[in-house]
């Protein structure tokens, strides 16, 4: 019954995204991650964005590759004894984030989450990049997260495209 409900929610989400994309006159693809159940996310990819997907996560990149949205999740029995804040700090350290701040209240698809932010250097090392991580603990041993990256000082057009990409991330299934 739970699987049927999960697939129905995913189907309705995809249909809504297709209808919305048709109304906007733009083509957007909706992808599921992970591809095999249990599926955590339905990601509606904005037009002109590219996607790289593997068993660890799904990354969307803007056309100019300045901004990205990454979704992932994991189940690990070690998470049961670790706080979300500790796990976020560990992730931040692993990607070289400085100025780590949080948690702040947030939501993904109406599900309560915690948001953390900071800065890192671009891969070229030429510019600072703002990072925001939004984490949802689905169960004591399972969490999913969205990581949003953009260089400081992006244009209003770039910010609008990034906002569209972030809005296209939806949690699906039972939470």
C-alpha positions in Angstrom: 0.0 0.0 0.0 2.9 2.4 0.8 4.6 1.7 -2.5 1.3 2.3 -4.4 0.9 5.6 -2.6 4.5 6.5 -3.3 4.1 5.9 -7.0 0.8 7.7 -7.1 2.3 10.7 -5.5 5.2 10.6 -7.9 2.9 10.2 -10.9 0.7 13.2 -9.8 3.9 15.3 -9.1 5.2 14.5 -12.6 1.9 15.2 -14.2 1.6 18.5 -12.5 5.2 19.4 -13.5 4.4 18.5 -17.2 1.2 20.6 -17.1 3.0 23.5 -15.6 5.8 23.3 -18.1 3.3 23.2 -20.9 1.6 26.3 -19.6 4.9 28.2 -19.3 5.7 27.3 -22.9 9.0 25.7 -21.8 10.1 22.1 -21.8 11.3 20.7 -18.5 12.2 17.1 -17.6 11.2 15.5 -14.3 13.6 13.0 -13.0 13.3 10.6 -10.0 16.2 10.0 -7.6 17.2 7.4 -6.9 15.9 5.7 -10.0 15.2 2.5 -8.1 12.8 2.5 -5.1 12.7 3.8 -2.6 12.6 7.1 -4.5 13.1 10.3 -2.4 13.0 13.1 -4.9 11.2 14.2 -8.1 13.4 16.9 -9.7 11.9 19.1 -12.4 14.9 20.3 -14.3 14.6 23.8 -15.8 15.1 24.2 -19.6 18.7 24.6 -20.6 20.0 23.0 -17.4 22.1 19.8 -17.6 21.9 16.9 -15.2 24.5 14.4 -14.0 23.0 11.5 -12.0 24.5 8.4 -10.3 23.9 6.1 -7.4 25.0 8.8 -4.9 22.9 11.8 -6.1 21.6 14.0 -8.9 23.1 17.3 -9.8 21.6 20.0 -12.0 23.8 22.7 -13.5 22.8 26.0 -15.0 23.6 26.6 -18.7 26.5 28.8 -17.8 27.5 26.3 -15.1 27.8 29.0 -12.4 25.0 27.5 -10.2 24.1 24.0 -9.2 21.5 22.1 -7.2 22.4 18.6 -5.8 20.1 16.1 -4.2 21.2 13.0 -2.3 20.3 10.8 0.6 21.6 8.0 2.6 20.5 5.4 5.2 23.2 4.5 7.7 22.7 2.9 11.2 25.5 5.3 12.4 23.1 8.2 11.8 20.9 7.0 14.7 23.4 8.2 17.3 24.5 11.4 15.5 22.6 14.7 15.4 21.7 16.3 12.2 23.8 19.3 13.2 26.9 17.1 13.6 26.3 15.4 10.2 25.9 18.8 8.6 29.1 20.1 10.1 30.9 17.0 8.9 29.5 17.5 5.3 30.5 21.2 5.5 34.1 20.3 6.5 34.3 17.7 3.7 33.6 20.3 1.0 35.8 23.0 2.6 32.9 25.2 3.7 33.9 28.2 5.9 31.6 30.5 7.8 29.4 27.5 8.6 26.1 28.8 10.0 22.9 27.1 11.1 20.6 25.5 11.6 17.8 27.6 10.4 14.2 26.2 10.0 13.4 25.2 6.4 11.1 22.9 4.5 11.3 20.7 1.4 7.8 20.0 0.0 6.4 21.1 3.3 8.5 18.6 5.3 10.4 20.2 8.2 14.1 20.5 7.5 17.2 22.3 8.8 19.2 24.7 6.6 22.9 25.4 6.9 25.0 27.9 5.0 28.5 28.9 4.3 31.1 29.7 1.7 33.7 27.7 -0.2 36.1 28.5 -3.1 35.2 27.8 -6.7 37.0 24.8 -8.3 39.2 27.3 -10.1 39.9 29.0 -6.7 39.0 32.4 -8.3 35.8 33.2 -6.6 33.9 32.5 -3.4 30.8 30.3 -3.7 27.8 30.5 -1.4 26.5 27.1 -0.3 23.2 26.2 1.3 22.4 22.7 2.6 18.9 21.7 3.5 18.6 18.5 5.4 15.6 16.4 6.2 15.8 13.4 8.6 13.3 10.9 7.2 14.0 8.3 9.9 16.6 8.0 12.7 18.9 6.3 10.3 18.0 8.1 7.1 18.4 11.6 5.8 18.1 13.4 2.5 19.6 16.7 1.5 19.7 19.4 -1.1 22.9 21.4 -1.7 22.5 24.7 -3.5 25.7 26.4 -4.8 26.1 29.8 -6.5 29.0 32.3 -6.8 28.6 35.5 -4.9 27.1 38.3 -6.9 25.1 36.3 -9.5 22.8 38.3 -11.8 19.0 38.6 -11.3 18.6 36.3 -14.3 20.9 33.7 -12.8 19.2 34.0 -9.4 15.8 33.5 -11.1 17.0 30.3 -12.9 18.5 29.0 -9.6 15.2 29.7 -7.8 13.4 27.8 -10.5 15.7 24.8 -10.1 15.4 24.8 -6.3 11.6 25.0 -6.6 11.6 22.0 -8.9 13.0 19.8 -6.1 10.2 17.8 -4.4 10.2 15.1 -1.8 8.0 12.2 -2.8 6.8 9.1 -0.9 5.9 8.8 2.8 7.7 11.1 5.1 
